[in-house]
Amino acid sequence: MTTNMNQMPYTRRQLADALSALGVQAGHPLMLHASVKAVGPVLGGPNTIIQALLDTLTPQGTLMMYVGWHDIPDYTDELPEAERALYLAEHPPYDPATSRAVRENGIMAEFLRTWPGAVRSRNPEMSIAAVGAQAEFITADHPLNYGYGVGSPLEKLIALNGQVLMLGAPLDTLTLLHYAENRARMRHKRVIHYQVPVIQDRRTVWIDVEDFDTGEAHGDYSFEGIAEAFLAEGGGRAGMVGDARSYLFNASDLAAFAIGWLEAHYG
């Protein structure tokens, strides 16, 4: 690890103290979005960040992250026939135990996915990894269709009075707001279909998936704008963890605000 020689690395205890001061609650589930670079030099790197989070949550808490699937072939319908046939015949299936997290989500997602005792949901595109007391419950029975909505790990996070931590991560990466998009009564919600390979009865099977298009905005808004509006009304908390400007949200409060905001502007 390359560090600034004029700055001592943060320790596990220092990070845990900062997380507690921000308001991370022991015994509750916490959904993490993190930038390791933003936190600054840490004695032990990403492992220490996860350990500090687990220390703060205690064994009764649960740490979860959106990890996705880096190699998801959700574009096969756009390929020429011969190339598509090759993908259908040879593309490896989604395997919760081995399929890599989306690289663009940062290194922490892969660290948590491979953490001892981690479990992972079976929805390839919206895959969630979790560690802790409620990890099995949160990741179980993740719907393949509309995986950000009813029955999803996001809905369970809300039901369990969980929190969302943006640890130096940009507010426009707030995955919970996809749940709000799913549940809000909005116009211009485009439905998409795609195929993905999964393992069923020890065989690779291509399944059809239906979902709302989460890759494009439904109007002239951003997740960052919704989060900033929530903060402006007194929702959430802000503070420093290491060098990272961080935000902590109650999942239920943020989801309810976002649903109301979306319906008021785009309903």
C-alpha positions in Angstrom: 0.0 0.0 0.0 1.3 3.4 -1.0 0.8 6.0 1.8 1.5 9.7 2.3 4.6 9.6 4.5 3.3 12.7 6.3 0.1 10.9 7.3 -0.2 8.0 9.7 -2.5 5.3 8.4 -5.9 5.0 10.1 -6.4 2.0 12.4 -9.3 -0.3 12.9 -10.2 1.3 16.2 -10.1 4.8 14.8 -12.4 3.9 11.9 -14.8 2.0 14.3 -14.9 5.1 16.5 -15.7 7.3 13.6 -18.4 5.0 12.3 -20.0 5.0 15.8 -19.9 8.7 16.0 -21.6 9.0 12.6 -24.4 6.9 13.9 -23.9 3.3 12.6 -26.1 1.2 14.8 -25.0 -2.0 16.5 -27.2 -5.0 15.8 -28.8 -3.6 12.6 -28.2 -4.3 8.9 -26.1 -1.8 7.1 -25.8 -1.4 3.3 -22.4 -0.1 2.3 -21.2 1.9 -0.7 -17.5 2.6 -0.3 -14.5 4.3 -1.9 -11.3 2.8 -0.4 -9.3 5.7 -2.0 -11.5 8.3 -0.4 -11.0 6.8 3.1 -7.2 7.4 2.8 -4.3 5.3 4.1 -5.6 2.4 6.4 -3.4 0.1 8.4 -4.4 -3.2 6.7 -6.3 -1.8 3.8 -9.8 -2.9 2.8 -9.7 -5.8 5.3 -9.4 -3.3 8.1 -12.3 -1.2 6.8 -14.6 -4.3 6.8 -13.4 -5.4 10.2 -14.1 -1.9 11.6 -17.6 -2.0 10.2 -18.3 -5.5 11.6 -16.9 -4.3 15.0 -19.3 -1.4 15.0 -22.3 -3.5 13.9 -21.4 -6.3 16.4 -22.2 -10.0 15.7 -25.9 -9.2 15.8 -25.6 -6.8 12.9 -25.2 -7.5 9.2 -23.1 -5.8 6.5 -24.3 -6.0 2.9 -23.3 -4.6 -0.4 -24.6 -4.5 -4.0 -22.1 -6.6 -5.9 -23.9 -7.5 -9.2 -22.1 -9.7 -11.7 -19.3 -8.3 -13.8 -19.7 -10.7 -16.7 -23.5 -10.7 -17.0 -24.3 -11.2 -20.7 -27.5 -9.2 -20.8 -26.8 -8.0 -24.3 -27.0 -11.2 -26.3 -30.1 -10.2 -28.2 -28.0 -7.4 -29.8 -25.4 -9.8 -31.1 -25.2 -11.3 -34.7 -26.7 -14.7 -34.9 -23.5 -16.7 -35.1 -21.9 -14.8 -32.1 -25.1 -15.1 -30.1 -25.2 -18.9 -30.7 -21.6 -19.1 -29.3 -22.6 -17.1 -26.2 -25.6 -19.3 -25.6 -23.5 -22.4 -25.9 -20.3 -21.4 -24.0 -21.0 -18.5 -21.7 -20.3 -19.5 -18.0 -23.4 -19.4 -15.8 -23.9 -17.1 -12.9 -22.5 -18.8 -9.8 -23.1 -17.0 -6.5 -19.9 -18.6 -5.1 -17.5 -17.6 -7.8 -18.9 -15.0 -10.2 -17.0 -11.8 -9.8 -18.5 -8.5 -8.5 -18.9 -5.6 -10.9 -15.5 -4.0 -11.1 -16.9 -0.5 -11.5 -18.4 -0.8 -8.1 -15.0 -0.6 -6.5 -12.8 -3.2 -4.8 -14.8 -3.4 -1.6 -17.6 -5.3 -3.2 -15.2 -8.1 -4.2 -13.7 -8.1 -0.7 -17.1 -8.5 0.9 -18.2 -11.1 -1.6 -15.2 -13.3 -0.7 -15.3 -12.6 3.1 -15.4 -15.7 5.3 -19.0 -16.6 5.9 -20.4 -14.3 3.2 -23.6 -15.3 1.4 -24.9 -14.0 -1.8 -28.3 -13.7 -3.5 -29.2 -15.6 -6.6 -30.3 -12.7 -8.8 -27.5 -12.3 -11.2 -27.9 -8.6 -12.1 -28.8 -7.2 -8.7 -26.8 -9.7 -6.7 -26.3 -8.8 -3.0 -23.5 -10.1 -0.7 -23.9 -10.0 3.1 -22.1 -11.0 6.2 -23.6 -11.3 9.7 -26.7 -12.4 11.7 -29.3 -11.6 9.0 -27.2 -12.4 5.9 -29.1 -15.6 5.0 -32.5 -13.9 5.4 -31.6 -10.8 3.5 -30.1 -12.7 0.5 -32.7 -15.6 0.4 -35.4 -15.9 -2.3 -34.2 -12.9 -4.2 -36.7 -12.5 -7.1 -35.3 -12.9 -10.6 -37.9 -10.5 -12.1 -38.0 -7.0 -10.8 -35.1 -7.7 -8.4 -35.0 -4.2 -6.9 -38.6 -4.3 -5.7 -40.9 -6.6 -3.7 -39.1 -9.4 -1.9 -35.6 -8.0 -2.7 -32.8 -7.6 -0.2 -33.5 -3.8 -0.4 -37.0 -4.3 0.8 -35.7 -6.5 3.6 -33.2 -3.9 4.6 -36.0 -1.4 5.0 -38.2 -3.9 6.9 -35.3 -4.6 9.4 -34.8 -0.9 10.1 -31.5 -0.9 8.4 -29.2 1.9 7.4 -27.2 2.9 4.2 -23.7 4.2 4.5 -22.0 6.1 1.7 -18.4 5.8 2.8 -16.8 8.3 0.5 -18.9 7.0 -2.3 -20.8 9.4 -4.6 -24.5 9.9 -3.8 -25.5 9.0 -7.4 -24.5 5.3 -6.6 -27.3 4.9 -3.9 -28.7 1.5 -5.0 -31.6 1.8 -2.5 -33.1 4.5 -4.8 -33.7 1.8 -7.4 -36.2 0.4 -5.0 -37.9 3.7 -4.8 -38.0 3.8 -8.6 -39.5 0.3 -8.6 -42.3 1.2 -6.1 -43.1 4.7 -7.1 -46.1 5.3 -9.4 -44.3 7.0 -12.2 -44.8 7.6 -15.9 -42.2 6.5 -18.4 -41.1 3.3 -16.6 -39.6 1.3 -19.4 -39.8 -2.5 -19.1 -36.9 -4.5 -20.5 -36.3 -8.2 -21.1 -33.0 -10.1 -21.3 -31.6 -13.6 -20.8 -28.9 -14.8 -18.4 -27.4 -18.2 -17.8 -27.8 -19.7 -14.3 -27.2 -23.1 -12.8 -30.3 -25.3 -12.4 -30.1 -29.0 -11.5 -26.3 -28.8 -12.2 -26.9 -27.6 -15.7 -26.6 -24.3 -17.4 -30.0 -22.9 -18.2 -30.8 -19.5 -19.9 -33.7 -17.8 -18.2 -35.7 -14.8 -19.3 -35.7 -11.8 -16.9 -38.1 -8.9 -16.9 -37.3 -5.6 -15.1 -37.6 -1.9 -15.2 -34.7 -0.2 -17.0 -32.5 0.9 -14.2 -29.8 2.0 -16.6 -31.6 5.2 -17.8 -33.3 8.0 -15.8 -37.0 8.2 -16.2 -36.9 12.0 -16.2 -34.7 14.9 -15.5 -33.4 13.8 -12.1 -30.5 12.1 -10.5 -30.0 10.0 -7.4 -27.6 12.6 -6.1 -30.3 15.2 -6.4 -32.8 13.1 -4.5 -30.3 12.4 -1.7 -29.3 16.0 -1.5 -33.0 17.0 -1.2 -33.4 14.4 1.6 -30.4 15.8 3.4 -31.7 19.4 3.0 -34.8 18.4 4.8 -32.9 17.1 7.7 -32.7 13.4 6.7 -29.5 11.5 7.1 -26.2 12.4 8.8 -22.9 13.6 7.4 -19.4 13.2 8.9 -15.9 12.1 8.3 -14.6 8.5 8.4 -10.9 8.6 7.8 -10.5 11.1 5.0 -13.9 10.2 3.5 -16.8 12.6 3.6 -19.5 10.1 4.5 -23.3 10.0 4.7 -25.6 7.7 6.8 -29.2 7.2 6.0 -32.1 5.3 7.6 -33.2 3.0 4.7 -36.9 3.3 5.4 -36.9 7.1 5.8 -34.9 7.6 2.6 -37.0 5.1 0.6 -40.3 6.8 1.7 -38.9 10.2 0.9 -37.6 9.1 -2.5 -40.9 7.4 -3.5 -42.8 10.6 -2.5 -40.4 12.8 -4.4 -40.6 10.7 -7.5 -44.3 10.6 -7.5 -44.6 14.3 -6.9 -42.3 15.2 -9.8 -43.0 12.3 -12.2 -46.2 10.6 -11.2 
